[in-house]
Amino acid sequence: YPQVPRIILWLMVELAIIGSDMQEVIGSAIAINLLSVGKIPLWGGVLITIADTFVFLFLDKYGLRKLEALFGFLITIMALTFGYEYITVKPDQGKLLQGLFVPYCQNCGTPQLEQAVGIVGAVIMPHNMYLHSALVKSRQVNRANKREVQEANKYFFIESCIALFVSFIINIFVVTVFAEAFFEKTNADVNNVCMNTSSPHSSLFPNNNQTLEVDIYKGGVVLGCYFGPAALYIWAIGILAAGQSSTMTGTYSGQFVMEGFLNLRWSRFARVLLTRSIAITPTLFVSIFQDVEHLTGMNDFLNVLMSLQLPFALIPVLTFTSLPSVMNDFANGLFWKVAGGLLILLICSINMYFVVAYVMSLNHLALYIGAAVLSVVYLSFVAYLV
């Protein structure tokens, strides 16, 4: 790409990485608060996340493969902890299978649709598109031997399928646990159960008949009230593991996109220091001066940010893998170009709907005008990439 779009693309990816890092800081702070039974305040948990950065940098000197093994270990912890919650809550398997294969949503309105669409923005991390390519690039393959490259591609494909399948299963665990445990419950229902179990968090739920609204913090508390303290602590361990794995992917993808877009090499220490400082500062202020509601509420905004960055990862990846001058005999054929283009269009349409719905919910004319101007600039750049 020419210099200006290259710099813009790099900035977009960096924004996504910082947003992901902020979510990791929020998640880890909440997990630490739950694990310490509230003794460590949220701002204390935010500060502790500085330490995990240095642990990560310490492990980094042992090589990429060791870090990939650690990453696999963290994913295993996530699978086991969220799997435990899934078994404990016992969701209806028939409805689960129906929901997986038959798209429907009984008596759903716009808010429910927004939640469903929001999952796309939360799950598909833009910078991880670059990370997958960079990790493949790091493998020792004789690229002059076409047969060896074909064989490597086959195993890379299998590796990606396994990773995505595990991610898919973990997401099923989380979504079904929330659906089964919290659906149609009121604040009063949860308040009564938490009071009976002598939970220290029962004050989170006012004694009224409003529908229960949960996030990753309240979710753990409710699980603890209904299914015992073990469910709360295991949930918190899963959230902590998710946060640490997110830190690793953000750091590595940041390193690769900086090298690729700017031909600039920073030490990982300098990169982590920059992104973590930007991520921690606003999060720390919110955790000091506001409550957990505002801290978890930041996730909605960050999901919108992730949604907006998706085209800036998907379009370049499809563009470069379709260029014979880059890929030689391995360039995308017509089928993959069309299929990839339609998939990108679908994902971007879903995420743009989510962004529009989020802005409309803010109910402020100035914000509408600002969003309209930004949308024109945004769509113009997307059109340029296309």
C-alpha positions in Angstrom: 0.0 0.0 0.0 1.1 3.6 -0.4 2.4 5.4 2.6 -0.8 7.2 3.9 -3.2 4.2 3.7 -0.4 2.0 5.2 -0.1 4.3 8.3 -3.9 4.5 8.6 -4.2 0.7 8.5 -1.5 0.4 11.1 -3.3 2.9 13.4 -6.5 1.0 13.0 -4.9 -2.2 14.0 -3.2 -0.5 17.0 -6.6 0.8 18.1 -8.0 -2.7 18.0 -5.0 -4.0 20.0 -5.4 -1.2 22.6 -9.2 -1.9 22.8 -8.5 -5.6 23.3 -5.8 -4.8 26.0 -8.4 -2.6 27.8 -10.8 -5.5 27.8 -8.1 -7.8 29.2 -7.3 -5.3 32.0 -11.0 -5.0 32.8 -11.5 -8.8 32.8 -8.4 -9.5 34.9 -9.3 -6.8 37.4 -12.8 -8.2 37.8 -11.4 -11.8 38.2 -8.9 -10.7 40.8 -11.6 -8.8 42.7 -13.8 -11.9 42.7 -11.0 -14.3 43.7 -10.0 -12.0 46.6 -13.7 -11.9 47.8 -13.7 -8.1 47.2 -10.6 -7.5 49.3 -8.6 -6.3 46.3 -10.4 -3.3 44.8 -10.9 -3.0 41.1 -8.2 -0.3 40.8 -5.8 -2.7 42.6 -6.6 -5.4 40.1 -5.9 -3.0 37.3 -2.4 -2.2 38.8 -1.7 -6.0 39.2 -2.2 -6.4 35.5 1.0 -4.5 35.0 2.8 -7.4 36.7 1.5 -10.0 34.2 3.1 -8.0 31.4 6.6 -8.5 33.0 5.9 -12.2 33.5 5.0 -12.4 29.8 8.2 -10.6 28.7 10.2 -12.9 31.0 8.8 -16.0 29.2 9.2 -14.4 25.8 13.0 -14.9 25.9 12.5 -18.7 25.8 11.1 -18.5 22.3 7.8 -18.4 20.4 7.1 -22.2 20.7 7.3 -22.0 24.5 4.8 -19.1 24.5 2.5 -21.0 22.1 2.6 -23.9 24.7 1.7 -21.4 27.4 -1.1 -20.1 25.2 -2.4 -23.6 24.8 -2.3 -24.1 28.5 -4.4 -21.0 29.1 -6.9 -22.1 26.5 -7.1 -25.5 28.3 -7.9 -23.7 31.6 -10.6 -21.7 29.8 -12.1 -24.8 28.4 -12.1 -26.7 31.7 -13.4 -23.8 33.8 -16.2 -22.7 31.4 -16.9 -26.4 30.8 -17.4 -26.9 34.5 -19.9 -24.1 34.6 -21.7 -25.7 31.6 -22.0 -29.1 33.4 -23.0 -27.4 36.6 -25.8 -25.3 35.1 -27.1 -28.2 32.9 -28.6 -26.3 29.9 -31.3 -27.9 27.8 -29.3 -29.9 25.2 -32.2 -30.2 22.8 -32.7 -26.4 22.6 -29.0 -25.9 22.4 -28.8 -28.1 19.3 -31.8 -26.5 17.8 -30.3 -23.1 18.3 -27.0 -24.2 16.7 -28.6 -25.4 13.5 -31.9 -23.6 13.2 -31.6 -19.8 13.4 -34.6 -18.5 15.4 -35.3 -16.3 18.4 -38.7 -16.6 19.9 -40.4 -13.3 21.0 -37.1 -11.4 20.4 -37.0 -7.7 19.7 -34.3 -5.2 18.8 -32.4 -5.4 22.1 -32.0 -9.2 21.9 -30.9 -8.9 18.2 -28.3 -6.3 19.2 -26.9 -8.6 21.9 -26.6 -11.5 19.4 -24.9 -9.3 16.8 -22.6 -7.8 19.4 -21.1 -11.3 19.9 -19.6 -11.1 16.4 -17.8 -7.9 17.3 -16.7 -9.3 20.6 -15.4 -12.7 19.3 -13.7 -11.8 15.9 -10.6 -9.9 16.9 -9.2 -7.9 13.9 -5.6 -8.1 14.9 -5.7 -11.9 15.3 -6.1 -12.1 11.5 -2.6 -10.7 11.1 -1.3 -12.9 14.0 -2.4 -16.2 12.4 -0.5 -15.2 9.2 2.5 -14.1 11.1 2.7 -17.4 13.1 2.5 -19.4 9.8 5.3 -17.2 8.5 7.5 -18.1 11.5 7.4 -21.9 10.6 10.5 -23.4 9.0 9.2 -24.4 5.5 11.2 -24.6 2.3 9.2 -22.1 0.2 11.1 -23.0 -3.0 9.5 -26.5 -2.8 5.9 -26.3 -4.0 5.0 -29.8 -2.6 6.5 -28.9 0.8 4.5 -25.7 0.9 1.3 -27.6 -0.1 1.9 -30.0 2.8 2.6 -27.2 5.2 -0.6 -25.4 4.1 -2.6 -28.6 4.8 -1.3 -28.8 8.4 -1.7 -25.1 9.0 -5.4 -25.5 7.9 -5.9 -28.4 10.3 -4.2 -26.4 13.1 -6.5 -23.4 12.5 -9.6 -25.5 12.3 -8.8 -27.1 15.7 -8.0 -23.7 17.3 -11.3 -22.2 16.0 -13.3 -25.3 17.0 -12.0 -25.1 20.6 -12.8 -21.3 20.6 -16.3 -22.1 19.2 -16.9 -24.7 22.0 -15.7 -22.2 24.7 -18.1 -19.6 23.4 -20.9 -22.1 23.4 -20.2 -22.9 27.1 -20.3 -19.2 28.0 -23.4 -18.2 26.0 -25.4 -21.2 27.1 -24.4 -20.8 30.8 -25.6 -17.2 30.7 -28.8 -18.1 28.8 -29.8 -21.0 31.1 -28.7 -19.4 34.4 -30.0 -15.8 34.0 -32.9 -15.9 31.5 -36.2 -14.3 32.8 -34.8 -13.8 36.3 -35.5 -10.5 38.2 -33.3 -8.6 40.6 -35.5 -9.7 43.5 -35.1 -13.4 42.6 -31.3 -13.1 42.7 -31.3 -10.9 45.7 -33.3 -13.5 47.7 -31.1 -16.4 46.7 -27.9 -14.4 47.4 -29.2 -13.3 50.8 -30.1 -16.9 51.7 -26.6 -18.0 50.8 -25.0 -15.1 52.8 -23.3 -13.8 49.7 -21.3 -10.6 50.3 -22.4 -9.4 46.9 -26.2 -9.5 47.4 -26.3 -5.6 47.5 -25.5 -5.7 43.8 -29.1 -6.6 43.1 -31.8 -4.2 44.2 -34.9 -5.8 45.6 -37.2 -5.0 42.7 -39.0 -6.7 39.8 -36.8 -5.4 37.0 -35.2 -7.9 34.7 -31.8 -9.0 35.7 -28.9 -7.5 33.7 -25.6 -9.4 33.9 -22.1 -8.8 32.8 -18.9 -10.8 33.5 -18.8 -9.5 37.1 -22.5 -10.0 38.0 -22.4 -13.3 36.1 -19.9 -14.8 38.4 -21.7 -13.5 41.5 -25.0 -15.0 40.3 -23.4 -18.4 39.5 -21.9 -18.3 43.0 -25.3 -17.6 44.6 -27.2 -20.4 42.7 -24.5 -23.1 42.3 -22.1 -22.5 45.2 -18.9 -20.6 45.8 -16.9 -23.0 43.7 -18.8 -21.9 40.6 -17.9 -18.2 41.3 -14.2 -18.9 41.8 -13.9 -21.2 38.8 -15.6 -18.6 36.7 -13.1 -16.0 37.9 -10.2 -18.3 37.0 -11.5 -18.8 33.5 -11.9 -15.0 33.1 -8.3 -14.5 34.3 -7.0 -17.1 31.9 -8.9 -15.5 29.0 -7.4 -12.1 29.9 -3.8 -13.4 29.9 -4.2 -15.2 26.6 -5.6 -11.9 25.1 -2.5 -10.0 26.3 -0.2 -12.4 24.5 -2.1 -12.3 21.2 -2.3 -8.5 21.3 1.5 -8.1 22.0 2.6 -10.4 19.2 0.1 -9.1 16.6 1.2 -5.6 17.5 4.8 -6.5 16.8 4.0 -8.1 13.5 1.8 -5.3 12.1 4.4 -2.7 13.1 7.1 -4.6 11.2 4.8 -5.1 8.2 3.2 -1.7 7.8 6.0 0.5 9.0 9.2 -1.6 8.5 9.9 -0.7 12.1 11.2 -3.1 14.7 10.6 -2.2 18.4 11.6 -4.4 21.3 8.6 -6.3 22.7 9.2 -4.5 26.0 8.8 -1.1 24.3 5.6 -2.2 22.5 4.0 -3.7 25.5 4.9 -0.7 27.6 3.2 1.6 25.1 0.0 -0.3 24.5 -0.4 -1.3 28.2 0.1 2.3 29.3 -2.6 3.5 26.9 -4.9 0.7 28.0 -4.4 1.0 31.8 -4.7 4.8 32.1 -8.5 5.3 31.2 -9.3 1.9 32.8 -7.6 2.9 36.1 -9.5 6.2 36.2 -12.8 4.5 35.7 -12.1 1.9 38.3 -11.0 4.5 40.9 -13.8 7.0 40.4 -16.7 4.8 39.2 -18.2 1.4 40.2 -18.0 -2.0 38.4 -21.1 -1.1 36.4 -19.2 1.6 34.5 -16.1 -0.6 34.2 -18.0 -3.5 32.6 -20.0 -0.9 30.5 -16.8 0.0 28.8 -16.9 -3.4 27.1 -19.9 -2.4 24.9 -17.9 0.6 23.5 -14.8 -1.6 23.0 -16.9 -4.2 21.1 -18.1 -1.4 18.8 -14.5 -0.4 18.3 -13.5 -4.0 17.4 -16.4 -4.1 15.0 -15.2 -1.0 13.2 -11.7 -2.4 12.7 -12.7 -5.6 11.1 -12.7 -4.4 7.5 -9.2 -3.1 7.9 -8.0 -6.6 8.7 -10.2 -8.7 6.4 -9.9 -6.7 3.2 -6.1 -6.5 3.1 -5.8 -10.3 3.9 -8.2 -11.2 1.1 -6.4 -8.7 -1.3 -2.9 -10.0 -0.7 -3.9 -13.7 -0.8 -5.5 -13.1 -4.1 -2.5 -11.5 -5.8 -0.4 -13.8 -7.9 2.6 -11.4 -7.6 2.6 -12.2 -3.9 1.2 -15.7 -3.7 2.4 -17.2 -7.0 0.7 -20.6 -7.5 -1.1 -20.3 -4.2 -3.1 -17.2 -5.0 -6.9 -17.5 -4.3 -9.0 -18.8 -7.2 -12.3 -17.3 -8.3 -14.3 -19.3 -5.8 -12.3 -18.2 -2.8 -12.3 -14.6 -4.0 -16.1 -14.5 -4.3 -16.7 -16.6 -1.1 -14.2 -14.5 0.9 -15.7 -11.2 -0.4 -19.3 -12.3 0.4 -18.1 -13.4 3.9 -16.4 -10.1 4.5 -19.5 -8.2 3.3 -21.7 -10.3 5.6 -19.5 -9.7 8.7 -19.1 -6.0 8.0 -22.8 -5.6 7.4 -23.6 -7.3 10.7 -21.1 -5.2 12.6 -22.2 -2.0 10.9 -25.8 -2.8 12.1 -24.4 -3.2 15.6 -22.6 0.1 15.4 -25.7 2.0 14.1 -27.9 0.4 16.8 -25.3 1.4 19.5 -25.2 5.1 18.3 -29.0 5.3 18.0 -29.3 4.2 21.6 -27.3 7.2 22.8 -30.2 9.6 21.9 -28.2 12.7 21.3 -28.3 14.9 18.1 -24.6 16.0 18.3 -23.6 12.3 18.6 -25.7 11.5 15.6 -24.0 14.2 13.5 -20.6 13.2 14.7 -21.3 9.6 13.9 -22.6 10.5 10.4 -19.4 12.4 9.5 -17.2 9.7 10.8 -19.2 7.1 8.9 -18.7 8.9 5.6 -14.9 9.0 6.2 -14.9 5.4 7.4 -16.9 4.1 4.5 -14.8 6.1 2.0 -11.6 4.4 3.3 -13.2 1.0 3.2 -14.3 1.7 -0.4 -10.7 2.7 -1.3 -9.4 -0.7 0.1 -12.1 -2.6 -1.8 
